[in-house]
Amino acid sequence: MKQATVFILLLVLTVSGICLAQSNRIDSIAVEDFKAASTNQPGKQYPQVNSEGRVRASISAPEAKRVQLDISAVKYDLTMDTSGVWTGDSNPQDEGFHYYQLWIDGAAVPDPNSLYFYGASRWGSGIEIPAKDQDFYALKNVPHGQIREHFYFSKSNNSMRRCFVYTPPGYDKEIKKRYPVLYLQHGGGEDETGWSNQGHANLIMDNLIAEGKAKPFIIVMDNGTWRRPEQARPLRQGDRPAGPWPPAGWADGFKKTLLEDIIPMIDASYRTLADQAHRAMAGLSMGGMQTRIITLANPDKFSHVGIFSGGSISMEDVKNAPGFKEKVKLVFVSYGSRELENHRPGRPFGGDPKVNTDSLKTAGINTHFYVSPLTAHEWQSWRRGLHEFAPLLFKD
Protein backbone atom coordinates (compact mmCIF):
# COMPACT_ATOMS: atom_id res chain seq x y z
CA MET A 1 0.00 0.00 0.00
CA LYS A 2 2.84 2.39 0.82
CA GLN A 3 4.47 1.85 -2.59
CA ALA A 4 1.13 2.41 -4.28
CA THR A 5 0.62 5.69 -2.41
CA VAL A 6 4.09 6.94 -3.38
CA PHE A 7 3.79 6.16 -7.08
CA ILE A 8 0.24 7.33 -7.60
CA LEU A 9 0.70 10.57 -5.63
CA LEU A 10 3.88 11.51 -7.47
CA LEU A 11 2.28 10.79 -10.84
CA VAL A 12 -0.82 12.79 -9.98
CA LEU A 13 1.20 15.72 -8.70
CA THR A 14 3.29 15.77 -11.87
CA VAL A 15 0.27 16.45 -14.07
CA SER A 16 -0.97 19.09 -11.58
CA GLY A 17 -4.50 17.82 -11.24
CA ILE A 18 -5.49 19.08 -14.70
CA CYS A 19 -8.63 16.95 -14.90
CA LEU A 20 -9.63 17.19 -11.23
CA ALA A 21 -9.72 20.94 -10.77
CA GLN A 22 -12.59 22.63 -9.00
CA SER A 23 -14.03 26.12 -9.43
CA ASN A 24 -12.61 28.78 -7.15
CA ARG A 25 -13.27 32.42 -6.45
CA ILE A 26 -10.63 35.12 -6.82
CA ASP A 27 -9.23 36.01 -3.40
CA SER A 28 -8.79 39.76 -4.05
CA ILE A 29 -8.67 42.42 -6.77
CA ALA A 30 -5.69 42.00 -9.07
CA VAL A 31 -2.89 44.54 -9.43
CA GLU A 32 -3.26 45.95 -12.96
CA ASP A 33 0.30 45.55 -14.20
CA PHE A 34 -0.25 42.48 -16.40
CA LYS A 35 2.23 41.67 -19.17
CA ALA A 36 2.23 39.04 -21.89
CA ALA A 37 3.79 35.78 -20.70
CA SER A 38 7.18 34.78 -22.08
CA THR A 39 5.68 31.42 -23.07
CA ASN A 40 3.15 32.95 -25.47
CA GLN A 41 3.16 32.28 -29.18
CA PRO A 42 4.80 35.14 -31.12
CA GLY A 43 2.63 38.24 -31.19
CA LYS A 44 0.01 36.93 -28.74
CA GLN A 45 -0.89 39.29 -25.88
CA TYR A 46 -2.57 36.61 -23.73
CA PRO A 47 -2.19 34.91 -21.35
CA GLN A 48 -0.71 37.61 -19.16
CA VAL A 49 1.01 37.58 -15.76
CA ASN A 50 1.11 40.38 -13.20
CA SER A 51 3.52 41.20 -10.36
CA GLU A 52 1.50 39.04 -7.96
CA GLY A 53 1.89 35.99 -10.18
CA ARG A 54 -1.76 35.99 -11.26
CA VAL A 55 -2.58 34.65 -14.71
CA ARG A 56 -5.07 36.45 -16.95
CA ALA A 57 -6.41 34.33 -19.83
CA SER A 58 -8.50 35.50 -22.75
CA ILE A 59 -10.12 33.72 -25.71
CA SER A 60 -12.75 34.54 -28.30
CA ALA A 61 -15.61 32.02 -28.05
CA PRO A 62 -18.84 33.91 -28.79
CA GLU A 63 -20.99 30.78 -28.96
CA ALA A 64 -19.72 29.26 -25.70
CA LYS A 65 -21.88 29.11 -22.58
CA ARG A 66 -19.07 28.72 -20.04
CA VAL A 67 -15.28 29.15 -20.24
CA GLN A 68 -12.78 28.47 -17.45
CA LEU A 69 -9.05 28.78 -16.86
CA ASP A 70 -7.67 25.57 -15.31
CA ILE A 71 -4.31 25.98 -13.57
CA SER A 72 -2.70 24.38 -10.51
CA ALA A 73 -5.69 22.11 -9.90
CA VAL A 74 -8.16 25.03 -9.73
CA LYS A 75 -10.70 26.21 -12.32
CA TYR A 76 -11.51 29.93 -12.60
CA ASP A 77 -14.60 31.20 -14.40
CA LEU A 78 -13.99 33.67 -17.24
CA THR A 79 -16.44 36.44 -18.14
CA MET A 80 -17.63 37.20 -21.70
CA ASP A 81 -17.82 40.75 -23.06
CA THR A 82 -20.19 42.03 -25.75
CA SER A 83 -17.85 40.93 -28.55
CA GLY A 84 -17.75 37.30 -27.40
CA VAL A 85 -14.29 37.44 -25.79
CA TRP A 86 -13.92 35.63 -22.48
CA THR A 87 -11.39 36.99 -19.95
CA GLY A 88 -10.54 36.16 -16.36
CA ASP A 89 -7.82 35.90 -13.74
CA SER A 90 -6.40 33.27 -11.41
CA ASN A 91 -5.21 33.65 -7.86
CA PRO A 92 -1.43 34.16 -7.45
CA GLN A 93 0.64 31.19 -8.64
CA ASP A 94 4.00 29.93 -7.40
CA GLU A 95 7.01 31.10 -9.36
CA GLY A 96 8.11 29.04 -12.34
CA PHE A 97 6.47 26.96 -15.05
CA HIS A 98 2.90 25.65 -14.87
CA TYR A 99 0.79 23.53 -17.20
CA TYR A 100 -2.70 24.91 -17.79
CA GLN A 101 -5.66 24.56 -20.12
CA LEU A 102 -9.04 26.08 -20.89
CA TRP A 103 -12.44 24.48 -20.46
CA ILE A 104 -15.03 25.51 -23.05
CA ASP A 105 -18.51 24.14 -22.40
CA GLY A 106 -17.06 21.14 -20.60
CA ALA A 107 -14.32 20.36 -23.14
CA ALA A 108 -10.69 20.70 -22.06
CA VAL A 109 -8.67 22.42 -24.79
CA PRO A 110 -5.20 23.97 -25.15
CA ASP A 111 -4.99 27.75 -25.20
CA PRO A 112 -4.30 28.77 -28.84
CA ASN A 113 -2.27 31.73 -27.52
CA SER A 114 0.40 29.71 -25.70
CA LEU A 115 3.33 27.64 -26.87
CA TYR A 116 2.75 23.92 -26.36
CA PHE A 117 4.60 21.62 -24.00
CA TYR A 118 4.35 17.88 -23.45
CA GLY A 119 2.86 17.12 -20.04
CA ALA A 120 -0.11 15.19 -18.64
CA SER A 121 0.51 12.72 -21.51
CA ARG A 122 -0.40 15.22 -24.21
CA TRP A 123 0.76 18.41 -25.87
CA GLY A 124 -0.85 21.38 -24.15
CA SER A 125 -0.44 24.88 -22.80
CA GLY A 126 2.16 26.12 -20.35
CA ILE A 127 2.93 29.44 -18.74
CA GLU A 128 5.98 30.92 -17.06
CA ILE A 129 5.49 32.88 -13.83
CA PRO A 130 8.60 35.08 -13.49
CA ALA A 131 10.81 33.98 -10.60
CA LYS A 132 13.11 36.10 -8.48
CA ASP A 133 15.95 33.70 -9.23
CA GLN A 134 15.21 33.16 -12.94
CA ASP A 135 18.64 34.50 -13.89
CA PHE A 136 20.19 31.04 -13.46
CA TYR A 137 18.19 29.68 -16.42
CA ALA A 138 18.05 32.90 -18.48
CA LEU A 139 19.30 33.02 -22.07
CA LYS A 140 22.52 35.06 -21.84
CA ASN A 141 25.38 36.15 -24.04
CA VAL A 142 27.67 33.31 -22.95
CA PRO A 143 29.08 30.32 -24.88
CA HIS A 144 26.26 27.89 -25.56
CA GLY A 145 26.10 24.18 -25.98
CA GLN A 146 23.73 22.37 -28.31
CA ILE A 147 20.62 20.24 -27.90
CA ARG A 148 20.86 17.46 -30.50
CA GLU A 149 17.88 15.35 -31.55
CA HIS A 150 19.20 11.80 -31.84
CA PHE A 151 17.23 8.95 -33.43
CA TYR A 152 18.41 5.39 -32.88
CA PHE A 153 17.26 1.79 -33.15
CA SER A 154 16.63 -0.05 -29.89
CA LYS A 155 17.31 -3.76 -30.11
CA SER A 156 15.67 -4.41 -26.75
CA ASN A 157 12.42 -2.79 -27.96
CA ASN A 158 12.78 -3.66 -31.66
CA SER A 159 11.82 -0.10 -32.52
CA MET A 160 13.15 3.33 -33.37
CA ARG A 161 13.55 5.71 -30.44
CA ARG A 162 14.57 9.31 -29.88
CA CYS A 163 16.59 11.10 -27.26
CA PHE A 164 17.90 14.62 -26.87
CA VAL A 165 21.58 15.13 -26.12
CA TYR A 166 23.12 18.27 -24.66
CA THR A 167 26.73 18.78 -25.69
CA PRO A 168 28.54 21.56 -23.77
CA PRO A 169 30.12 24.70 -25.28
CA GLY A 170 33.26 23.86 -27.24
CA TYR A 171 32.31 20.24 -27.92
CA ASP A 172 32.72 20.60 -31.70
CA LYS A 173 35.98 22.57 -31.43
CA GLU A 174 37.90 20.55 -28.85
CA ILE A 175 37.69 17.36 -30.89
CA LYS A 176 40.09 15.36 -28.72
CA LYS A 177 38.37 16.12 -25.43
CA ARG A 178 36.11 13.53 -23.82
CA TYR A 179 33.28 14.25 -21.40
CA PRO A 180 31.38 12.71 -18.48
CA VAL A 181 27.69 11.95 -19.04
CA LEU A 182 24.53 12.60 -17.01
CA TYR A 183 21.45 10.55 -17.90
CA LEU A 184 18.57 12.83 -16.92
CA GLN A 185 14.98 11.57 -16.79
CA HIS A 186 11.57 13.27 -16.93
CA GLY A 187 8.47 12.66 -14.81
CA GLY A 188 5.23 10.78 -15.36
CA GLY A 189 3.10 12.11 -18.22
CA GLU A 190 6.13 13.89 -19.72
CA ASP A 191 8.71 12.81 -22.29
CA GLU A 192 12.25 13.39 -23.55
CA THR A 193 11.44 17.02 -24.45
CA GLY A 194 10.71 18.04 -20.86
CA TRP A 195 14.15 18.83 -19.47
CA SER A 196 15.09 21.11 -22.37
CA ASN A 197 11.68 22.72 -23.05
CA GLN A 198 10.23 23.12 -19.55
CA GLY A 199 13.37 22.58 -17.50
CA HIS A 200 15.88 24.71 -19.47
CA ALA A 201 18.59 22.18 -18.59
CA ASN A 202 20.82 23.44 -21.40
CA LEU A 203 20.63 27.07 -20.26
CA ILE A 204 21.25 26.06 -16.65
CA MET A 205 24.39 24.22 -17.74
CA ASP A 206 25.59 26.96 -20.11
CA ASN A 207 25.36 29.55 -17.32
CA LEU A 208 27.00 27.32 -14.69
CA ILE A 209 29.88 26.48 -17.04
CA ALA A 210 30.33 30.15 -18.00
CA GLU A 211 30.53 31.05 -14.31
CA GLY A 212 33.07 28.31 -13.66
CA LYS A 213 30.70 26.58 -11.23
CA ALA A 214 30.26 23.26 -13.07
CA LYS A 215 32.46 21.01 -15.17
CA PRO A 216 31.32 20.55 -18.78
CA PHE A 217 29.50 17.27 -19.34
CA ILE A 218 27.07 15.69 -21.76
CA ILE A 219 23.40 15.27 -20.78
CA VAL A 220 21.21 12.55 -22.30
CA MET A 221 17.43 12.96 -22.03
CA ASP A 222 15.47 9.90 -23.15
CA ASN A 223 11.88 8.69 -22.85
CA GLY A 224 11.32 6.59 -19.74
CA THR A 225 7.53 6.42 -19.98
CA TRP A 226 6.05 3.49 -18.08
CA ARG A 227 2.54 2.24 -18.74
CA ARG A 228 0.34 -0.03 -16.69
CA PRO A 229 0.32 -3.61 -18.03
CA GLU A 230 -2.68 -4.53 -20.15
CA GLN A 231 -5.58 -5.89 -18.12
CA ALA A 232 -8.00 -8.65 -19.11
CA ARG A 233 -10.79 -6.22 -18.17
CA PRO A 234 -10.36 -2.44 -18.45
CA LEU A 235 -10.26 -0.83 -15.02
CA ARG A 236 -13.01 1.57 -14.03
CA GLN A 237 -12.03 5.00 -12.77
CA GLY A 238 -10.76 4.72 -9.20
CA ASP A 239 -10.10 0.98 -9.42
CA ARG A 240 -6.64 -0.34 -8.54
CA PRO A 241 -5.14 -3.50 -10.04
CA ALA A 242 -4.85 -6.51 -7.76
CA GLY A 243 -1.49 -7.04 -6.09
CA PRO A 244 1.29 -4.59 -5.14
CA TRP A 245 1.35 -1.17 -6.79
CA PRO A 246 3.40 -0.21 -8.62
CA PRO A 247 3.86 -3.82 -9.70
CA ALA A 248 7.19 -5.51 -9.17
CA GLY A 249 9.55 -4.80 -12.04
CA TRP A 250 7.74 -1.66 -13.22
CA ALA A 251 11.09 0.03 -14.00
CA ASP A 252 12.69 -3.01 -15.65
CA GLY A 253 11.72 -2.02 -19.19
CA PHE A 254 13.49 1.32 -19.12
CA LYS A 255 16.39 -0.17 -17.14
CA LYS A 256 16.96 -2.68 -19.93
CA THR A 257 16.69 0.01 -22.61
CA LEU A 258 19.09 2.29 -20.75
CA LEU A 259 21.74 -0.33 -20.05
CA GLU A 260 21.55 -2.30 -23.30
CA ASP A 261 20.70 0.41 -25.85
CA ILE A 262 21.08 3.99 -24.69
CA ILE A 263 24.41 3.93 -22.86
CA PRO A 264 26.23 1.85 -25.52
CA MET A 265 24.78 4.07 -28.26
CA ILE A 266 25.85 7.27 -26.52
CA ASP A 267 29.35 5.94 -25.83
CA ALA A 268 29.67 4.92 -29.50
CA SER A 269 28.28 8.19 -30.90
CA TYR A 270 29.79 10.85 -28.63
CA ARG A 271 33.19 11.52 -27.08
CA THR A 272 32.36 10.21 -23.64
CA LEU A 273 34.45 9.07 -20.72
CA ALA A 274 32.85 5.65 -20.82
CA ASP A 275 33.33 4.42 -17.29
CA GLN A 276 31.44 4.33 -13.99
CA ALA A 277 33.37 7.22 -12.47
CA HIS A 278 32.19 9.57 -15.23
CA ARG A 279 28.58 8.43 -15.51
CA ALA A 280 25.65 9.87 -13.49
CA MET A 281 21.91 9.38 -13.44
CA ALA A 282 19.17 11.67 -12.15
CA GLY A 283 15.47 12.25 -12.61
CA LEU A 284 12.38 14.04 -11.38
CA SER A 285 9.31 12.38 -9.85
CA MET A 286 8.83 9.10 -11.79
CA GLY A 287 12.29 9.61 -13.32
CA GLY A 288 13.70 9.97 -9.81
CA MET A 289 12.04 6.72 -8.80
CA GLN A 290 13.57 5.04 -11.87
CA THR A 291 16.94 6.53 -10.97
CA ARG A 292 16.69 5.13 -7.46
CA ILE A 293 15.88 1.61 -8.65
CA ILE A 294 18.40 1.53 -11.50
CA THR A 295 21.37 2.98 -9.62
CA LEU A 296 20.84 0.82 -6.54
CA ALA A 297 20.90 -2.23 -8.81
CA ASN A 298 23.89 -1.03 -10.84
CA PRO A 299 26.48 0.73 -8.69
CA ASP A 300 29.12 -0.50 -11.13
CA LYS A 301 27.53 1.67 -13.86
CA PHE A 302 26.79 4.99 -12.09
CA SER A 303 28.88 7.00 -9.64
CA HIS A 304 26.56 9.99 -9.03
CA VAL A 305 22.85 9.83 -8.21
CA GLY A 306 20.24 12.62 -8.23
CA ILE A 307 16.63 12.22 -7.09
CA PHE A 308 14.33 15.25 -7.48
CA SER A 309 10.90 14.78 -5.81
CA GLY A 310 11.08 11.05 -6.41
CA GLY A 311 11.69 9.38 -3.07
CA SER A 312 15.07 8.87 -1.43
CA ILE A 313 17.60 6.17 -0.62
CA SER A 314 17.58 4.65 2.85
CA MET A 315 20.22 2.73 4.73
CA GLU A 316 18.10 -0.38 4.23
CA ASP A 317 18.33 0.21 0.46
CA VAL A 318 22.11 0.51 0.69
CA LYS A 319 22.41 -2.67 2.77
CA ASN A 320 20.53 -4.53 0.04
CA ALA A 321 22.68 -3.09 -2.76
CA PRO A 322 26.17 -4.65 -2.65
CA GLY A 323 28.87 -2.21 -3.69
CA PHE A 324 26.69 0.90 -3.57
CA LYS A 325 28.31 2.43 -0.51
CA GLU A 326 31.82 1.78 -1.80
CA LYS A 327 31.34 2.81 -5.42
CA VAL A 328 28.84 5.70 -5.47
CA LYS A 329 30.45 9.10 -4.97
CA LEU A 330 27.33 11.23 -4.49
CA VAL A 331 23.66 10.88 -3.53
CA PHE A 332 21.67 14.09 -4.04
CA VAL A 333 18.02 14.43 -2.99
CA SER A 334 15.80 17.48 -3.41
CA TYR A 335 12.18 18.56 -2.95
CA GLY A 336 10.04 21.66 -3.10
CA SER A 337 9.27 23.09 0.33
CA ARG A 338 5.53 22.79 -0.23
CA GLU A 339 5.95 19.06 -0.84
CA LEU A 340 7.62 18.66 2.54
CA GLU A 341 5.07 20.85 4.34
CA ASN A 342 2.44 18.19 3.73
CA HIS A 343 4.67 15.30 4.74
CA ARG A 344 3.43 12.83 7.33
CA PRO A 345 5.51 9.87 8.54
CA GLY A 346 5.61 7.25 5.81
CA ARG A 347 3.82 9.53 3.32
CA PRO A 348 4.24 10.48 0.60
CA PHE A 349 7.92 9.61 0.25
CA GLY A 350 8.15 6.14 1.82
CA GLY A 351 10.08 7.57 4.75
CA ASP A 352 11.40 11.01 5.60
CA PRO A 353 13.78 11.91 2.75
CA LYS A 354 15.87 14.23 4.94
CA VAL A 355 16.28 11.57 7.63
CA ASN A 356 17.19 8.97 4.99
CA THR A 357 19.76 11.25 3.39
CA ASP A 358 21.29 12.22 6.74
CA SER A 359 21.58 8.53 7.64
CA LEU A 360 23.62 7.94 4.49
CA LYS A 361 25.88 10.83 5.41
CA THR A 362 26.40 9.40 8.90
CA ALA A 363 27.36 6.10 7.25
CA GLY A 364 30.08 7.83 5.26
CA ILE A 365 28.32 8.38 1.93
CA ASN A 366 28.67 11.80 0.30
CA THR A 367 25.11 13.16 0.37
CA HIS A 368 23.36 16.48 -0.23
CA PHE A 369 19.78 17.44 0.57
CA TYR A 370 18.25 20.53 -1.04
CA VAL A 371 14.87 22.20 -0.52
CA SER A 372 13.51 24.60 -3.15
CA PRO A 373 11.79 27.48 -1.32
CA LEU A 374 8.06 28.08 -1.87
CA THR A 375 7.58 25.54 -4.66
CA ALA A 376 5.71 22.26 -4.90
CA HIS A 377 5.86 19.25 -7.26
CA GLU A 378 6.68 21.43 -10.26
CA TRP A 379 9.40 22.47 -12.67
CA GLN A 380 10.81 25.32 -10.60
CA SER A 381 11.68 22.79 -7.89
CA TRP A 382 13.42 20.59 -10.45
CA ARG A 383 15.24 23.43 -12.22
CA ARG A 384 16.64 24.48 -8.86
CA GLY A 385 17.47 20.87 -8.07
CA LEU A 386 19.53 20.52 -11.24
CA HIS A 387 21.20 23.89 -10.58
CA GLU A 388 22.34 22.62 -7.16
CA PHE A 389 23.19 19.11 -8.36
CA ALA A 390 25.28 19.90 -11.46
CA PRO A 391 28.18 21.68 -9.67
CA LEU A 392 28.65 18.60 -7.46
CA LEU A 393 29.21 16.22 -10.38
CA PHE A 394 32.47 14.73 -11.54
CA LYS A 395 34.72 16.61 -9.17
CA ASP A 396 38.33 15.47 -9.05
C-alpha positions in Angstrom: 0.0 0.0 0.0 2.8 2.4 0.8 4.5 1.9 -2.6 1.1 2.4 -4.3 0.6 5.7 -2.4 4.1 6.9 -3.4 3.8 6.2 -7.1 0.2 7.3 -7.6 0.7 10.6 -5.6 3.9 11.5 -7.5 2.3 10.8 -10.8 -0.8 12.8 -10.0 1.2 15.7 -8.7 3.3 15.8 -11.9 0.3 16.5 -14.1 -1.0 19.1 -11.6 -4.5 17.8 -11.2 -5.5 19.1 -14.7 -8.6 17.0 -14.9 -9.6 17.2 -11.2 -9.7 20.9 -10.8 -12.6 22.6 -9.0 -14.0 26.1 -9.4 -12.6 28.8 -7.2 -13.3 32.4 -6.4 -10.6 35.1 -6.8 -9.2 36.0 -3.4 -8.8 39.8 -4.1 -8.7 42.4 -6.8 -5.7 42.0 -9.1 -2.9 44.5 -9.4 -3.3 46.0 -13.0 0.3 45.5 -14.2 -0.3 42.5 -16.4 2.2 41.7 -19.2 2.2 39.0 -21.9 3.8 35.8 -20.7 7.2 34.8 -22.1 5.7 31.4 -23.1 3.1 33.0 -25.5 3.2 32.3 -29.2 4.8 35.1 -31.1 2.6 38.2 -31.2 0.0 36.9 -28.7 -0.9 39.3 -25.9 -2.6 36.6 -23.7 -2.2 34.9 -21.4 -0.7 37.6 -19.2 1.0 37.6 -15.8 1.1 40.4 -13.2 3.5 41.2 -10.4 1.5 39.0 -8.0 1.9 36.0 -10.2 -1.8 36.0 -11.3 -2.6 34.6 -14.7 -5.1 36.4 -17.0 -6.4 34.3 -19.8 -8.5 35.5 -22.8 -10.1 33.7 -25.7 -12.7 34.5 -28.3 -15.6 32.0 -28.0 -18.8 33.9 -28.8 -21.0 30.8 -29.0 -19.7 29.3 -25.7 -21.9 29.1 -22.6 -19.1 28.7 -20.0 -15.3 29.2 -20.2 -12.8 28.5 -17.5 -9.1 28.8 -16.9 -7.7 25.6 -15.3 -4.3 26.0 -13.6 -2.7 24.4 -10.5 -5.7 22.1 -9.9 -8.2 25.0 -9.7 -10.7 26.2 -12.3 -11.5 29.9 -12.6 -14.6 31.2 -14.4 -14.0 33.7 -17.2 -16.4 36.4 -18.1 -17.6 37.2 -21.7 -17.8 40.8 -23.1 -20.2 42.0 -25.8 -17.8 40.9 -28.5 -17.7 37.3 -27.4 -14.3 37.4 -25.8 -13.9 35.6 -22.5 -11.4 37.0 -20.0 -10.5 36.2 -16.4 -7.8 35.9 -13.7 -6.4 33.3 -11.4 -5.2 33.6 -7.9 -1.4 34.2 -7.4 0.6 31.2 -8.6 4.0 29.9 -7.4 7.0 31.1 -9.4 8.1 29.0 -12.3 6.5 27.0 -15.0 2.9 25.6 -14.9 0.8 23.5 -17.2 -2.7 24.9 -17.8 -5.7 24.6 -20.1 -9.0 26.1 -20.9 -12.4 24.5 -20.5 -15.0 25.5 -23.0 -18.5 24.1 -22.4 -17.1 21.1 -20.6 -14.3 20.4 -23.1 -10.7 20.7 -22.1 -8.7 22.4 -24.8 -5.2 24.0 -25.1 -5.0 27.7 -25.2 -4.3 28.8 -28.8 -2.3 31.7 -27.5 0.4 29.7 -25.7 3.3 27.6 -26.9 2.7 23.9 -26.4 4.6 21.6 -24.0 4.4 17.9 -23.5 2.9 17.1 -20.0 -0.1 15.2 -18.6 0.5 12.7 -21.5 -0.4 15.2 -24.2 0.8 18.4 -25.9 -0.9 21.4 -24.2 -0.4 24.9 -22.8 2.2 26.1 -20.3 2.9 29.4 -18.7 6.0 30.9 -17.1 5.5 32.9 -13.8 8.6 35.1 -13.5 10.8 34.0 -10.6 13.1 36.1 -8.5 16.0 33.7 -9.2 15.2 33.2 -12.9 18.6 34.5 -13.9 20.2 31.0 -13.5 18.2 29.7 -16.4 18.0 32.9 -18.5 19.3 33.0 -22.1 22.5 35.1 -21.8 25.4 36.1 -24.0 27.7 33.3 -23.0 29.1 30.3 -24.9 26.3 27.9 -25.6 26.1 24.2 -26.0 23.7 22.4 -28.3 20.6 20.2 -27.9 20.9 17.5 -30.5 17.9 15.4 -31.5 19.2 11.8 -31.8 17.2 8.9 -33.4 18.4 5.4 -32.9 17.3 1.8 -33.1 16.6 0.0 -29.9 17.3 -3.8 -30.1 15.7 -4.4 -26.7 12.4 -2.8 -28.0 12.8 -3.7 -31.7 11.8 -0.1 -32.5 13.1 3.3 -33.4 13.6 5.7 -30.4 14.6 9.3 -29.9 16.6 11.1 -27.3 17.9 14.6 -26.9 21.6 15.1 -26.1 23.1 18.3 -24.7 26.7 18.8 -25.7 28.5 21.6 -23.8 30.1 24.7 -25.3 33.3 23.9 -27.2 32.3 20.2 -27.9 32.7 20.6 -31.7 36.0 22.6 -31.4 37.9 20.6 -28.9 37.7 17.4 -30.9 40.1 15.4 -28.7 38.4 16.1 -25.4 36.1 13.5 -23.8 33.3 14.3 -21.4 31.4 12.7 -18.5 27.7 11.9 -19.0 24.5 12.6 -17.0 21.4 10.5 -17.9 18.6 12.8 -16.9 15.0 11.6 -16.8 11.6 13.3 -16.9 8.5 12.7 -14.8 5.2 10.8 -15.4 3.1 12.1 -18.2 6.1 13.9 -19.7 8.7 12.8 -22.3 12.2 13.4 -23.5 11.4 17.0 -24.5 10.7 18.0 -20.9 14.1 18.8 -19.5 15.1 21.1 -22.4 11.7 22.7 -23.0 10.2 23.1 -19.5 13.4 22.6 -17.5 15.9 24.7 -19.5 18.6 22.2 -18.6 20.8 23.4 -21.4 20.6 27.1 -20.3 21.2 26.1 -16.6 24.4 24.2 -17.7 25.6 27.0 -20.1 25.4 29.5 -17.3 27.0 27.3 -14.7 29.9 26.5 -17.0 30.3 30.2 -18.0 30.5 31.1 -14.3 33.1 28.3 -13.7 30.7 26.6 -11.2 30.3 23.3 -13.1 32.5 21.0 -15.2 31.3 20.6 -18.8 29.5 17.3 -19.3 27.1 15.7 -21.8 23.4 15.3 -20.8 21.2 12.6 -22.3 17.4 13.0 -22.0 15.5 9.9 -23.1 11.9 8.7 -22.9 11.3 6.6 -19.7 7.5 6.4 -20.0 6.1 3.5 -18.1 2.5 2.2 -18.7 0.3 0.0 -16.7 0.3 -3.6 -18.0 -2.7 -4.5 -20.1 -5.6 -5.9 -18.1 -8.0 -8.7 -19.1 -10.8 -6.2 -18.2 -10.4 -2.4 -18.5 -10.3 -0.8 -15.0 -13.0 1.6 -14.0 -12.0 5.0 -12.8 -10.8 4.7 -9.2 -10.1 1.0 -9.4 -6.6 -0.3 -8.5 -5.1 -3.5 -10.0 -4.8 -6.5 -7.8 -1.5 -7.0 -6.1 1.3 -4.6 -5.1 1.4 -1.2 -6.8 3.4 -0.2 -8.6 3.9 -3.8 -9.7 7.2 -5.5 -9.2 9.5 -4.8 -12.0 7.7 -1.7 -13.2 11.1 0.0 -14.0 12.7 -3.0 -15.7 11.7 -2.0 -19.2 13.5 1.3 -19.1 16.4 -0.2 -17.1 17.0 -2.7 -19.9 16.7 0.0 -22.6 19.1 2.3 -20.8 21.7 -0.3 -20.1 21.6 -2.3 -23.3 20.7 0.4 -25.9 21.1 4.0 -24.7 24.4 3.9 -22.9 26.2 1.9 -25.5 24.8 4.1 -28.3 25.9 7.3 -26.5 29.4 5.9 -25.8 29.7 4.9 -29.5 28.3 8.2 -30.9 29.8 10.9 -28.6 33.2 11.5 -27.1 32.4 10.2 -23.6 34.5 9.1 -20.7 32.8 5.7 -20.8 33.3 4.4 -17.3 31.4 4.3 -14.0 33.4 7.2 -12.5 32.2 9.6 -15.2 28.6 8.4 -15.5 25.7 9.9 -13.5 21.9 9.4 -13.4 19.2 11.7 -12.1 15.5 12.3 -12.6 12.4 14.0 -11.4 9.3 12.4 -9.8 8.8 9.1 -11.8 12.3 9.6 -13.3 13.7 10.0 -9.8 12.0 6.7 -8.8 13.6 5.0 -11.9 16.9 6.5 -11.0 16.7 5.1 -7.5 15.9 1.6 -8.7 18.4 1.5 -11.5 21.4 3.0 -9.6 20.8 0.8 -6.5 20.9 -2.2 -8.8 23.9 -1.0 -10.8 26.5 0.7 -8.7 29.1 -0.5 -11.1 27.5 1.7 -13.9 26.8 5.0 -12.1 28.9 7.0 -9.6 26.6 10.0 -9.0 22.8 9.8 -8.2 20.2 12.6 -8.2 16.6 12.2 -7.1 14.3 15.2 -7.5 10.9 14.8 -5.8 11.1 11.1 -6.4 11.7 9.4 -3.1 15.1 8.9 -1.4 17.6 6.2 -0.6 17.6 4.6 2.9 20.2 2.7 4.7 18.1 -0.4 4.2 18.3 0.2 0.5 22.1 0.5 0.7 22.4 -2.7 2.8 20.5 -4.5 0.0 22.7 -3.1 -2.8 26.2 -4.7 -2.6 28.9 -2.2 -3.7 26.7 0.9 -3.6 28.3 2.4 -0.5 31.8 1.8 -1.8 31.3 2.8 -5.4 28.8 5.7 -5.5 30.5 9.1 -5.0 27.3 11.2 -4.5 23.7 10.9 -3.5 21.7 14.1 -4.0 18.0 14.4 -3.0 15.8 17.5 -3.4 12.2 18.6 -2.9 10.0 21.7 -3.1 9.3 23.1 0.3 5.5 22.8 -0.2 6.0 19.1 -0.8 7.6 18.7 2.5 5.1 20.8 4.3 2.4 18.2 3.7 4.7 15.3 4.7 3.4 12.8 7.3 5.5 9.9 8.5 5.6 7.2 5.8 3.8 9.5 3.3 4.2 10.5 0.6 7.9 9.6 0.3 8.2 6.1 1.8 10.1 7.6 4.8 11.4 11.0 5.6 13.8 11.9 2.7 15.9 14.2 4.9 16.3 11.6 7.6 17.2 9.0 5.0 19.8 11.3 3.4 21.3 12.2 6.7 21.6 8.5 7.6 23.6 7.9 4.5 25.9 10.8 5.4 26.4 9.4 8.9 27.4 6.1 7.3 30.1 7.8 5.3 28.3 8.4 1.9 28.7 11.8 0.3 25.1 13.2 0.4 23.4 16.5 -0.2 19.8 17.4 0.6 18.3 20.5 -1.0 14.9 22.2 -0.5 13.5 24.6 -3.2 11.8 27.5 -1.3 8.1 28.1 -1.9 7.6 25.5 -4.7 5.7 22.3 -4.9 5.9 19.3 -7.3 6.7 21.4 -10.3 9.4 22.5 -12.7 10.8 25.3 -10.6 11.7 22.8 -7.9 13.4 20.6 -10.5 15.2 23.4 -12.2 16.6 24.5 -8.9 17.5 20.9 -8.1 19.5 20.5 -11.2 21.2 23.9 -10.6 22.3 22.6 -7.2 23.2 19.1 -8.4 25.3 19.9 -11.5 28.2 21.7 -9.7 28.6 18.6 -7.5 29.2 16.2 -10.4 32.5 14.7 -11.5 34.7 16.6 -9.2 38.3 15.5 -9.0 
